[in-house]
Amino acid sequence: MPPPTICERGRTEPLHENVLWEWREYIVTAEGADSLRVGTQEIPPIVPSRFLLRFENRVGFAVLQPLRLGALLGPARRVEVISAKLGGHNEYRAFAHALVRDLHQHGAEKVFDFSGMTAMSVAGPVGQRGLLLVMHFLLNMRASFLEALGVVVERPHLSLVERRDVRRLATISSGGRGLVDALVKGRRGWDRAEHIPAGVAMGGFLPTHVDSDQGWETADNPENRFVLALLAQLSDLIDRIRQCAWWPKVPQHRSAALIEMQHAARRFEAHPVFLEVGTQSVMPTQSRVLTRREGYRQLFTCWSHLNRAASPLLTQVENAIEVRDVDLLYEQWCFFDLAARIGKVLQEEPRFVLSLDAGPLAWKARAEYPGGRALLYNVTRPGYSLPFRPDLLWMIEDTPTAVFDAKFRAELPNEKNDWSADPKRDDLDKMHAYRDALGVASATVLYPGTETRWYCADSGDATADLSQLLEGWRGIGALPLRPEPHDEA
């Protein structure tokens, strides 16, 4: 059975390409289907085997899967929903590719610190985490990780094990009740022993060999199996990172540090301490060695944080790139671009920090500057009525001063078909709401247009620039931001 066919409503010729426009209506035909799954939503037919499809405020990739009686019916069709907000197809594609390019570059080049790493949650497997985040995390923990491994191999945790063996009686210097039992059940031959009390008690004879419990120390225990599994996991993660599209954009000194970390992990795997260590089958999360012993404790902490269930910013970036969610891509791009612009105004490089706290808002991030100044991404703040969560919030000494809200939309073109794109009136109205509810000096909408608008709350000239907004200029406005186009297809 072929995949569903699509034609624009009012037309008869089917679409051969997999590109649909936002806000337009399409007829999808899937013979024998009684419903059509689009993402997580199921659409009923308007007539048998035909479905009306329309995407509103939704751009990016989508999968159209025909169903019959709840079961899959034939192959799905993957489409990309694009927007006319920037003009034609080529303009949109150039904009989307520029966002992806810049976000790959930001994610690979920026140095991120981590905060809120106090919990020991291990709910989320690292394989489901964004590799951009993993790379930054590995580079941040590199020094402490290698130091902890050095402590482990220098003073490894050894377990005492016992094995019952047949030994010559003459080699045993002491024993308890077990030795008496072994004498009675003596092995092999007997020797005359009338000259010692034990021999007299045994009728003048003692056995030449007895069963004896022999103890020795081994490194093959759950804790060292954990360390060996962690080293293998680390090496595998770095292999996957080096296969990512953004890997060539990683600065040479950082990529070299990550590769050296992988080589060090492999050297530790081959260390004599781990030669007799077996394969991990159970994770010893309750081990007192892993939670208290030096070296093991640091490795267990690294493993716990690496497997946290939170979804920080870089995971969101990768997910948005994968599905081409241009609205979210633009919002994330604005965070990095505005942080860089603020850095130029202040003549200070921002310090990027990701929060790894568990919870629904765990993916928030911030760019910090000297003097207690910071640009916060997606942080909820209480208003005098309801809580608000602007895209970007400028803080000075924990006091919100300015709001920036990214909107991938604009007014329709004018009668000259000029796609310079003015800001939407609804978005300017929302800036009034942010400014009033959060008590900030200014609120500015960021959008991919060309027209700058300022409305000063005080008397005087209604103009502003970024430096004035950071210093407390009062009013609302619209600031056009868009990435530079490029020629990649």
C-alpha positions as CSV (number, residue, x, y, z in Angstrom):
1,M,0.0,0.0,0.0
2,P,1.4,3.4,-0.9
3,P,1.8,6.2,1.6
4,P,-1.0,8.8,1.9
5,T,-1.5,11.3,-1.0
6,I,-1.9,15.0,-0.3
7,C,-3.4,17.8,-2.4
8,E,-4.3,21.4,-1.4
9,R,-8.0,21.9,-0.9
10,G,-9.6,23.2,-4.0
11,R,-7.0,21.5,-6.3
12,T,-6.9,18.1,-7.8
13,E,-3.2,17.5,-8.5
14,P,-1.4,15.7,-5.7
15,L,1.7,17.2,-4.0
16,H,4.9,15.3,-4.9
17,E,7.0,17.1,-2.4
18,N,6.6,16.8,1.4
19,V,6.3,20.5,2.2
20,L,3.0,22.0,3.5
21,W,2.2,25.6,4.3
22,E,1.0,26.6,7.7
23,W,-2.7,27.8,7.8
24,R,-3.6,26.2,4.5
25,E,-6.0,23.4,4.1
26,Y,-5.1,20.0,2.6
27,I,-6.9,16.9,1.7
28,V,-5.1,13.7,2.7
29,T,-6.2,10.4,1.0
30,A,-5.4,7.1,2.6
31,E,-7.5,4.3,1.1
32,G,-9.2,2.1,3.8
33,A,-8.2,4.3,6.7
34,D,-10.8,5.3,9.3
35,S,-8.5,7.8,11.1
36,L,-5.3,9.7,10.5
37,R,-2.7,10.1,13.3
38,V,-0.8,13.4,13.1
39,G,1.7,13.4,15.9
40,T,-0.3,12.4,19.0
41,Q,-3.6,13.6,17.5
42,E,-6.1,11.4,15.6
43,I,-8.2,13.0,12.9
44,P,-11.5,11.5,11.7
45,P,-12.3,11.4,8.0
46,I,-14.6,14.0,6.3
47,V,-15.6,11.3,3.9
48,P,-14.4,7.7,3.8
49,S,-10.6,7.5,3.4
50,R,-10.2,11.3,3.1
51,F,-9.1,13.7,5.8
52,L,-9.0,17.5,6.2
53,L,-5.6,18.7,7.4
54,R,-4.6,22.2,8.6
55,F,-1.7,23.2,10.7
56,E,-2.1,26.4,12.9
57,N,0.8,27.9,14.8
58,R,2.7,24.7,14.2
59,V,5.8,24.5,12.0
60,G,8.4,21.7,11.7
61,F,8.3,18.0,10.8
62,A,5.2,15.9,11.3
63,V,4.3,12.3,10.5
64,L,1.0,11.3,8.9
65,Q,0.1,7.7,9.8
66,P,-3.1,6.1,8.4
67,L,-5.0,3.8,10.9
68,R,-7.8,1.3,10.6
69,L,-9.5,0.1,13.7
70,G,-6.6,1.5,15.7
71,A,-4.0,-0.5,13.9
72,L,-1.3,0.9,11.5
73,L,-2.4,0.8,7.9
74,G,0.4,1.0,5.3
75,P,3.5,3.3,5.5
76,A,3.4,6.8,7.0
77,R,4.3,10.0,5.3
78,R,6.7,12.6,6.8
79,V,6.1,16.2,5.9
80,E,7.6,19.5,6.9
81,V,5.2,22.4,7.8
82,I,6.6,25.8,6.9
83,S,5.5,29.3,7.4
84,A,4.8,32.3,5.1
85,K,5.8,34.7,7.8
86,L,9.2,35.4,6.2
87,G,8.0,35.3,2.5
88,G,8.4,32.4,0.2
89,H,9.7,28.9,0.5
90,N,13.3,29.8,-0.1
91,E,13.3,32.6,2.5
92,Y,11.8,30.4,5.1
93,R,14.3,27.6,4.4
94,A,17.2,30.0,4.6
95,F,16.0,31.3,7.9
96,A,15.5,27.9,9.4
97,H,18.9,26.6,8.2
98,A,20.5,29.7,9.6
99,L,18.9,29.1,13.0
100,V,20.1,25.5,13.0
101,R,23.6,26.4,12.0
102,D,23.9,29.1,14.7
103,L,22.5,26.8,17.4
104,H,24.8,24.0,16.5
105,Q,27.7,26.5,16.7
106,H,26.5,28.0,20.0
107,G,26.0,24.6,21.6
108,A,29.4,23.4,20.4
109,E,31.5,26.5,21.2
110,K,29.9,27.9,24.4
111,V,31.3,26.7,27.8
112,F,28.5,25.8,30.2
113,D,28.7,25.5,34.0
114,F,26.1,23.5,35.9
115,S,24.1,24.3,39.1
116,G,21.7,22.5,41.3
117,M,23.5,19.2,41.2
118,T,22.6,18.1,44.8
119,A,20.1,15.3,44.2
120,M,21.0,11.7,43.6
121,S,18.2,10.9,41.1
122,V,19.0,8.2,38.6
123,A,15.7,8.0,36.8
124,G,16.7,8.9,33.3
125,P,19.1,6.7,31.2
126,V,21.9,8.7,29.7
127,G,21.1,7.4,26.2
128,Q,18.0,9.6,26.1
129,R,19.8,12.7,26.9
130,G,21.0,15.3,24.4
131,L,24.6,14.8,23.5
132,L,25.4,18.5,23.5
133,L,24.6,18.5,27.2
134,V,26.6,15.3,27.7
135,M,29.7,16.8,26.0
136,H,29.6,19.9,28.2
137,F,29.0,17.9,31.3
138,L,31.9,15.5,30.6
139,L,34.3,18.5,30.0
140,N,33.1,20.1,33.2
141,M,33.7,16.9,35.3
142,R,36.9,15.8,33.4
143,A,39.4,16.8,36.0
144,S,37.5,15.5,39.1
145,F,36.6,12.3,37.2
146,L,40.2,11.5,36.3
147,E,41.4,12.4,39.8
148,A,38.8,10.0,41.3
149,L,39.9,7.2,39.0
150,G,43.5,7.7,40.1
151,V,42.4,7.3,43.7
152,V,40.4,4.1,42.9
153,V,43.3,2.3,41.2
154,E,45.8,3.4,43.8
155,R,43.6,2.2,46.7
156,P,41.0,-0.1,45.2
157,H,38.2,-1.6,47.3
158,L,38.9,-5.3,47.9
159,S,36.5,-7.9,49.1
160,L,37.5,-10.8,51.4
161,V,36.3,-14.1,50.0
162,E,36.7,-17.6,51.4
163,R,37.3,-20.9,49.6
164,R,37.4,-24.5,51.1
165,D,40.5,-26.3,50.1
166,V,42.5,-29.3,51.2
167,R,45.7,-28.3,52.9
168,R,48.6,-30.0,54.7
169,L,48.0,-30.0,58.4
170,A,51.6,-28.8,59.0
171,T,50.9,-25.5,57.2
172,I,48.0,-24.6,59.5
173,S,49.1,-22.5,62.5
174,S,45.7,-21.9,64.2
175,G,42.1,-22.8,63.9
176,G,38.8,-23.0,65.8
177,R,35.9,-25.4,65.9
178,G,36.2,-25.9,62.2
179,L,39.7,-27.3,62.6
180,V,38.5,-29.9,65.1
181,D,35.9,-31.0,62.7
182,A,38.5,-31.2,60.0
183,L,40.8,-33.3,62.1
184,V,38.0,-35.9,62.7
185,K,37.3,-36.0,58.9
186,G,41.0,-36.1,58.0
187,R,42.0,-36.6,54.4
188,R,44.6,-38.8,52.8
189,G,47.1,-40.5,55.1
190,W,47.8,-40.4,58.8
191,D,51.0,-39.5,60.7
192,R,52.1,-40.7,64.2
193,A,51.7,-37.9,66.7
194,E,52.0,-39.4,70.3
195,H,54.3,-36.5,71.2
196,I,51.6,-33.7,71.0
197,P,48.4,-33.3,73.0
198,A,46.2,-33.3,69.8
199,G,47.8,-36.5,68.6
200,V,47.2,-38.1,72.0
201,A,43.6,-37.1,71.9
202,M,43.3,-38.6,68.4
203,G,44.7,-42.0,69.5
204,G,48.3,-41.2,68.6
205,F,47.6,-40.2,65.0
206,L,46.8,-37.0,63.1
207,P,45.8,-36.6,59.4
208,T,48.3,-35.4,56.9
209,H,45.7,-33.2,55.1
210,V,42.5,-31.5,56.3
211,D,39.8,-29.4,54.8
212,S,40.4,-25.7,55.5
213,D,38.7,-22.4,54.7
214,Q,41.2,-20.1,53.0
215,G,40.5,-16.4,52.6
216,W,41.9,-13.9,50.1
217,E,41.2,-10.4,48.8
218,T,39.7,-9.8,45.3
219,A,38.8,-6.7,43.3
220,D,35.9,-8.5,41.6
221,N,33.1,-6.9,43.6
222,P,30.0,-4.8,42.7
223,E,31.7,-1.5,43.3
224,N,34.6,-2.2,40.8
225,R,32.2,-3.7,38.3
226,F,30.4,-0.3,38.5
227,V,33.6,1.6,37.8
228,L,34.4,-0.6,34.8
229,A,30.9,-0.2,33.4
230,L,31.1,3.6,33.9
231,L,34.4,3.7,31.9
232,A,32.8,1.7,29.1
233,Q,29.8,4.0,29.1
234,L,32.0,7.1,29.0
235,S,33.9,5.8,26.0
236,D,30.8,4.9,24.2
237,L,29.3,8.4,24.8
238,I,32.4,10.1,23.5
239,D,32.2,8.0,20.4
240,R,28.6,9.1,19.8
241,I,29.5,12.7,20.4
242,R,32.3,12.6,17.8
243,Q,29.7,11.4,15.2
244,C,27.4,14.4,15.7
245,A,27.0,17.0,13.0
246,W,28.2,19.8,15.3
247,W,31.4,18.0,16.4
248,P,33.6,19.9,13.8
249,K,32.4,23.2,15.4
250,V,33.8,22.3,18.8
251,P,36.9,24.4,19.5
252,Q,40.1,22.4,19.1
253,H,41.2,22.6,22.7
254,R,37.9,21.3,23.9
255,S,37.6,18.5,21.4
256,A,41.2,17.5,22.2
257,A,40.4,17.4,25.9
258,L,37.4,15.2,25.3
259,I,39.4,12.8,23.2
260,E,42.1,12.6,25.8
261,M,39.4,11.8,28.4
262,Q,38.3,8.9,26.2
263,H,41.9,7.6,25.9
264,A,42.4,7.9,29.7
265,A,39.2,6.0,30.3
266,R,40.4,3.2,28.0
267,R,43.8,3.1,29.8
268,F,42.0,2.8,33.1
269,E,39.9,0.0,31.7
270,A,43.1,-2.0,31.0
271,H,44.6,-1.3,34.4
272,P,45.7,-4.5,36.3
273,V,43.3,-3.7,39.1
274,F,40.4,-4.4,36.8
275,L,41.8,-7.6,35.1
276,E,39.8,-9.9,37.3
277,V,36.7,-7.7,37.5
278,G,33.6,-9.2,35.9
279,T,30.6,-7.6,34.1
280,Q,28.1,-5.5,36.1
281,S,24.7,-7.1,36.3
282,V,23.1,-5.1,39.2
283,M,23.6,-1.4,40.0
284,P,24.8,-1.2,43.6
285,T,23.0,2.0,44.4
286,Q,22.9,1.2,48.2
287,S,26.6,0.5,48.5
288,R,28.3,2.3,51.4
289,V,31.5,2.2,49.4
290,L,30.0,4.1,46.5
291,T,28.4,6.7,48.7
292,R,31.2,7.2,51.2
293,R,34.6,6.0,50.1
294,E,37.0,8.5,48.5
295,G,37.2,8.1,44.7
296,Y,34.2,5.8,44.4
297,R,32.0,8.5,45.9
298,Q,33.0,11.1,43.3
299,L,32.5,8.6,40.4
300,F,29.1,7.6,41.8
301,T,28.1,11.3,42.0
302,C,29.3,11.9,38.4
303,W,27.3,8.9,37.2
304,S,24.2,10.0,39.1
305,H,24.3,13.5,37.6
306,L,25.0,12.1,34.2
307,N,21.8,10.1,34.5
308,R,19.6,12.8,35.8
309,A,16.0,12.8,34.5
310,A,16.0,16.6,34.0
311,S,15.9,18.1,30.5
312,P,18.1,21.2,30.4
313,L,18.3,23.7,27.6
314,L,20.7,21.8,25.4
315,T,18.5,18.8,25.2
316,Q,15.6,21.1,24.2
317,V,17.9,22.6,21.5
318,E,18.6,19.2,20.0
319,N,15.0,18.1,20.1
320,A,13.9,21.3,18.4
321,I,16.6,20.9,15.7
322,E,15.5,17.3,15.1
323,V,11.8,18.2,14.5
324,R,12.6,21.7,13.0
325,D,10.4,23.4,15.6
326,V,11.2,26.8,14.2
327,D,9.2,28.7,16.9
328,L,11.3,27.1,19.7
329,L,14.5,27.3,17.6
330,Y,14.0,31.0,17.3
331,E,13.3,31.4,21.0
332,Q,16.5,29.5,21.9
333,W,18.5,31.4,19.2
334,C,17.4,34.7,20.7
335,F,18.7,33.7,24.1
336,F,22.2,33.1,22.7
337,D,22.2,36.1,20.4
338,L,20.9,38.5,23.0
339,A,23.4,37.2,25.5
340,A,26.2,37.9,23.0
341,R,24.8,41.4,22.3
342,I,24.6,42.2,26.0
343,G,28.2,41.0,26.4
344,K,29.3,43.5,23.7
345,V,27.5,46.3,25.4
346,L,28.9,45.5,28.8
347,Q,32.3,44.5,27.4
348,E,32.0,41.3,29.4
349,E,31.9,37.7,28.2
350,P,28.8,35.9,29.6
351,R,29.1,32.8,31.8
352,F,26.5,30.3,30.7
353,V,24.9,28.2,33.5
354,L,22.5,25.3,33.2
355,S,20.3,24.2,36.0
356,L,20.1,20.4,36.6
357,D,17.5,20.5,39.3
358,A,14.8,17.9,38.8
359,G,11.3,19.2,38.0
360,P,9.3,20.6,35.1
361,L,11.3,23.8,34.8
362,A,14.7,22.1,35.0
363,W,15.7,23.2,31.5
364,K,16.1,26.8,32.4
365,A,19.4,28.4,31.8
366,R,21.1,31.8,32.4
367,A,23.9,34.0,31.1
368,E,25.7,35.6,34.0
369,Y,27.8,38.8,33.9
370,P,29.8,40.6,36.7
371,G,28.0,42.8,39.1
372,G,25.1,40.4,39.8
373,R,23.6,40.8,36.3
374,A,22.1,37.9,34.4
375,L,19.9,37.0,31.5
376,L,17.5,34.3,32.5
377,Y,15.8,31.9,30.0
378,N,12.3,30.7,30.6
379,V,12.0,31.4,34.3
380,T,8.6,31.8,36.0
381,R,8.1,34.9,38.1
382,P,5.1,35.8,40.2
383,G,3.1,38.8,39.2
384,Y,0.7,40.7,41.4
385,S,-2.1,38.6,39.8
386,L,-0.8,35.4,38.2
387,P,2.6,34.0,37.5
388,F,4.3,34.8,34.2
389,R,7.1,33.1,32.3
390,P,8.7,35.4,29.7
391,D,11.2,34.0,27.4
392,L,14.1,36.2,28.6
393,L,14.4,38.2,31.8
394,W,17.1,40.7,32.6
395,M,18.0,40.7,36.3
396,I,20.2,43.0,38.3
397,E,21.0,41.8,41.9
398,D,18.0,39.4,41.8
399,T,15.7,42.2,40.7
400,P,13.9,41.9,37.4
401,T,14.5,44.9,35.2
402,A,13.6,44.1,31.6
403,V,11.6,41.5,29.8
404,F,12.4,40.2,26.3
405,D,9.9,37.9,24.6
406,A,10.8,36.0,21.3
407,K,7.9,35.7,18.8
408,F,8.3,34.0,15.5
409,R,5.6,35.9,13.8
410,A,4.7,39.3,12.2
411,E,1.9,41.2,10.5
412,L,0.9,40.3,7.0
413,P,2.8,42.0,4.2
414,N,1.5,45.4,3.1
415,E,-0.1,46.1,-0.3
416,K,3.3,46.4,-1.9
417,N,4.0,42.8,-0.8
418,D,6.8,44.1,1.4
419,W,7.9,41.3,3.7
420,S,9.9,43.6,6.0
421,A,7.4,42.4,8.7
422,D,6.1,44.8,11.3
423,P,5.6,43.5,14.8
424,K,2.0,42.2,15.6
425,R,-0.2,44.5,17.7
426,D,-1.1,41.5,19.9
427,D,2.6,41.0,20.8
428,L,3.0,44.7,21.7
429,D,-0.1,44.5,23.9
430,K,1.5,41.5,25.7
431,M,4.5,43.6,26.4
432,H,2.3,46.0,28.4
433,A,1.0,43.0,30.4
434,Y,4.5,41.8,31.2
435,R,5.7,45.3,32.2
436,D,2.6,45.9,34.4
437,A,2.4,42.4,36.0
438,L,6.1,41.9,36.7
439,G,6.9,45.5,37.6
440,V,9.8,45.7,35.2
441,A,11.0,49.0,33.6
442,S,10.7,47.7,30.0
443,A,9.3,44.9,27.9
444,T,10.5,44.2,24.4
445,V,9.3,41.7,21.8
446,L,12.0,40.1,19.7
447,Y,10.8,39.1,16.2
448,P,12.4,38.2,12.8
449,G,11.4,41.4,11.1
450,T,13.1,44.7,10.2
451,E,11.0,47.5,11.9
452,T,12.1,48.8,15.3
453,R,9.4,50.3,17.5
454,W,9.7,52.1,20.8
455,Y,7.0,53.5,23.1
456,C,8.5,55.4,26.0
457,A,6.4,55.5,29.2
458,D,7.9,58.8,30.2
459,S,7.9,62.1,28.4
460,G,10.6,62.5,25.8
461,D,11.9,60.9,22.7
462,A,10.5,57.4,22.2
463,T,13.8,55.8,21.1
464,A,16.0,53.4,22.9
465,D,18.9,51.0,22.4
466,L,20.0,47.8,24.2
467,S,22.3,49.7,26.6
468,Q,19.4,51.9,27.7
469,L,17.1,48.8,28.2
470,L,19.8,47.2,30.4
471,E,20.0,50.4,32.5
472,G,16.3,50.8,33.2
473,W,14.7,52.6,30.2
474,R,10.9,52.7,30.8
475,G,8.5,51.6,28.1
476,I,7.8,48.9,25.6
477,G,9.2,48.1,22.1
478,A,9.9,45.7,19.3
479,L,13.4,44.8,18.3
480,P,14.1,42.8,15.1
481,L,16.5,39.9,15.5
482,R,17.3,37.3,12.8
483,P,20.3,35.2,12.0
484,E,22.5,35.9,9.0
485,P,21.4,33.8,6.0
486,H,23.8,31.2,4.5
487,D,23.9,29.0,1.4
488,E,23.5,25.6,3.0
489,A,20.7,23.5,1.6
